[in-house]
């Protein structure tokens, strides 16, 4: 076996590198909690729609009820999460990802 085969593939070495592990940690520290929070928020909407009909049907202003406001807030929260992720990626992920990419591309040559 050659030395390169003993050390693993470029992908395996990259995956085990401290930079890649840090990138995964940074990504997961945002993605997992945000996913849980969004799913909880969505399930609250679904549960209230199914079992708290009087509350969800309560009129707020004119023909606008609580259910409509919650539904619109689902869209707002989706765009907010996307915006927050883009900001986080620009500040905490992209530079490290570029560094890793350049190292992998340099190894491949």
NORTAZI-V480915 format. One record per residue. N is the residue number from 1. RES is the residue in one small letter. OMEGA is omega as a letter, one per 40 degrees, with the letter a starting at -180 (NA if undefined). D_FIRST is the distance of its C-alpha to the first C-alpha in whole Angstrom. Layout:
BEGIN
n:N res:RES omega:OMEGA d_first:D_FIRST
n:N res:RES omega:OMEGA d_first:D_FIRST
END
This chain:
BEGIN
n:1 res:x omega:i d_first:0
n:2 res:x omega:a d_first:4
n:3 res:x omega:a d_first:7
n:4 res:x omega:i d_first:8
n:5 res:x omega:i d_first:6
n:6 res:x omega:a d_first:7
n:7 res:x omega:a d_first:10
n:8 res:x omega:a d_first:11
n:9 res:x omega:i d_first:13
n:10 res:x omega:i d_first:16
n:11 res:x omega:a d_first:18
n:12 res:x omega:i d_first:17
n:13 res:x omega:i d_first:17
n:14 res:x omega:a d_first:20
n:15 res:x omega:a d_first:22
n:16 res:x omega:a d_first:21
n:17 res:x omega:i d_first:23
n:18 res:x omega:i d_first:26
n:19 res:x omega:i d_first:28
n:20 res:x omega:i d_first:27
n:21 res:x omega:i d_first:28
n:22 res:x omega:i d_first:31
n:23 res:x omega:i d_first:31
n:24 res:x omega:a d_first:31
n:25 res:x omega:i d_first:34
n:26 res:x omega:i d_first:36
n:27 res:x omega:a d_first:36
n:28 res:x omega:a d_first:36
n:29 res:x omega:i d_first:39
n:30 res:x omega:a d_first:41
n:31 res:x omega:a d_first:40
n:32 res:x omega:i d_first:40
n:33 res:x omega:a d_first:44
n:34 res:x omega:i d_first:45
n:35 res:x omega:i d_first:44
n:36 res:x omega:a d_first:46
n:37 res:x omega:a d_first:49
n:38 res:x omega:i d_first:49
n:39 res:x omega:i d_first:49
n:40 res:x omega:i d_first:51
n:41 res:x omega:i d_first:54
n:42 res:x omega:i d_first:53
n:43 res:x omega:i d_first:54
n:44 res:x omega:i d_first:57
n:45 res:x omega:a d_first:58
n:46 res:x omega:a d_first:58
n:47 res:x omega:i d_first:59
n:48 res:x omega:i d_first:62
n:49 res:x omega:a d_first:63
n:50 res:x omega:a d_first:63
n:51 res:x omega:i d_first:65
n:52 res:x omega:a d_first:67
n:53 res:x omega:i d_first:68
n:54 res:x omega:i d_first:71
n:55 res:x omega:a d_first:70
n:56 res:x omega:a d_first:67
n:57 res:x omega:a d_first:71
n:58 res:x omega:a d_first:73
n:59 res:x omega:i d_first:74
n:60 res:x omega:i d_first:73
n:61 res:x omega:i d_first:75
n:62 res:x omega:i d_first:77
n:63 res:x omega:a d_first:74
n:64 res:x omega:i d_first:71
n:65 res:x omega:a d_first:70
n:66 res:x omega:a d_first:67
n:67 res:x omega:i d_first:65
n:68 res:x omega:i d_first:65
n:69 res:x omega:i d_first:64
n:70 res:x omega:i d_first:61
n:71 res:x omega:i d_first:60
n:72 res:x omega:i d_first:60
n:73 res:x omega:i d_first:59
n:74 res:x omega:i d_first:56
n:75 res:x omega:i d_first:55
n:76 res:x omega:a d_first:56
n:77 res:x omega:i d_first:53
n:78 res:x omega:i d_first:51
n:79 res:x omega:i d_first:51
n:80 res:x omega:i d_first:52
n:81 res:x omega:i d_first:48
n:82 res:x omega:i d_first:47
n:83 res:x omega:i d_first:48
n:84 res:x omega:i d_first:47
n:85 res:x omega:i d_first:44
n:86 res:x omega:i d_first:44
n:87 res:x omega:a d_first:45
n:88 res:x omega:i d_first:43
n:89 res:x omega:i d_first:40
n:90 res:x omega:a d_first:42
n:91 res:x omega:a d_first:42
n:92 res:x omega:a d_first:39
n:93 res:x omega:a d_first:36
n:94 res:x omega:a d_first:36
n:95 res:x omega:i d_first:36
n:96 res:x omega:i d_first:33
n:97 res:x omega:i d_first:31
n:98 res:x omega:i d_first:32
n:99 res:x omega:i d_first:30
n:100 res:x omega:i d_first:27
n:101 res:x omega:i d_first:27
n:102 res:x omega:i d_first:27
n:103 res:x omega:i d_first:24
n:104 res:x omega:i d_first:22
n:105 res:x omega:i d_first:24
n:106 res:x omega:i d_first:23
n:107 res:x omega:a d_first:19
n:108 res:x omega:a d_first:19
n:109 res:x omega:NA d_first:21
END
